[in-house]
Amino acid sequence: MWVRLPPPPPMEGKVPVSYIGDLVERFYGKRRQEVLIDASNLTDSAVVDLDAPIVVSTDPITGADNHVVTQLAVHINANDVRVAGGEPVAFLAVLLLPTNFPQKDIEGMFEHLHEGLDYENAQLVGGHSEFTSAVTKPVVVGTMFGKRIRVLSKDLVRPGQHVFFAGTLGREAMMILRGSYGDDILKVSVKPIMDVALNVPSLVFAHDLTEGGLVAGLWELTRGTSLGIEASFPESYLDQELIQLSRRFQFNPYKIISSGSVLLVCENEREMRDKLEEEHLPFVYLGQLHKNSVTSLNGVPLGDLDPEGPDELWTLQKRV
């Protein structure tokens, strides 16, 4: 008895090597002298000589627009390298594509990959691309390797140090709500902020704000320590559209995804303030760290704001 099998998916398995090889030859970001063997020959590994302690970050991007998903993977991983005191150098990308994804659209993904790498001054050194029924939309898993140029560590955080917020709170959330990152996608990168902050001698720690925004960032800064901060962030520094949405749909604007913004901890308040002002970067001075103190934001204890709960963006998207 013959068994009729279901038809195979439109495509399954690796993206044709000849096609990917052409894209890698054209879209690789910035050539780095540290890269000795790159992805151009489609070998299974690259050789990179960093001659310094290595800073590594990896993150998947699962929900972004088909084209910018690759560029977002670059910036999010580069952010983690930069706030750890690193300089991005080499990037690996794994692309998992739905079986019905048009092969011709992959070039657009590589164009965005190239734009992100070029901006971050990093080079594509390898990865993997395949069509698989395991996903229903493109998923990109990125890994960024960098070399450490400054020692920044939470272990260096002490009472009496000063905490700054730099960037625009909720900027990424507004991009997502508008349905497109568009030309603003470079603003999810912390490069402009960290290029300045890394030249401030008294900087001891940096933390980029992603899901959970400022609330989660302050929680991550002080949890597991005896330190606390009575942080003050005036509403006047928030994006006006974000304020209006928060009032209309009753959510906390301080607890919304904010890639592209950073918490900076330093010894010398004036030194950091002067540098940020000199470079015309938006910032808010949040306050000082104190021992055996409860962390609060605008007078509300952080524990009352559910700092480990879901990002307000998901709440907002259900209500809009």
Secondary structure by P-SEA (a helix, b strand, c coil): ccccccccccccccccaaaaaaaaacccccccccccccccccccccccccccbbbbbbbbbccccccaaaaaaaaaaaaaaaaacccccbbbbbbbbcccccccaaaaaaaaaaaaaaaacbbbccbbbbbbcccccbbbbbbbbbbbccccccccccccbbbbbccccaaaaaaaaacccccccccccaaaaaaaaaacccccbbbbbccccaaaaaaaacccccbbbbbbbbcccccaaaaaaaaaccccccccccccbbbbbbccaaaaaaaaaaabbbbbbcccccccbbbbcccccccccccccccaaaaaaacc
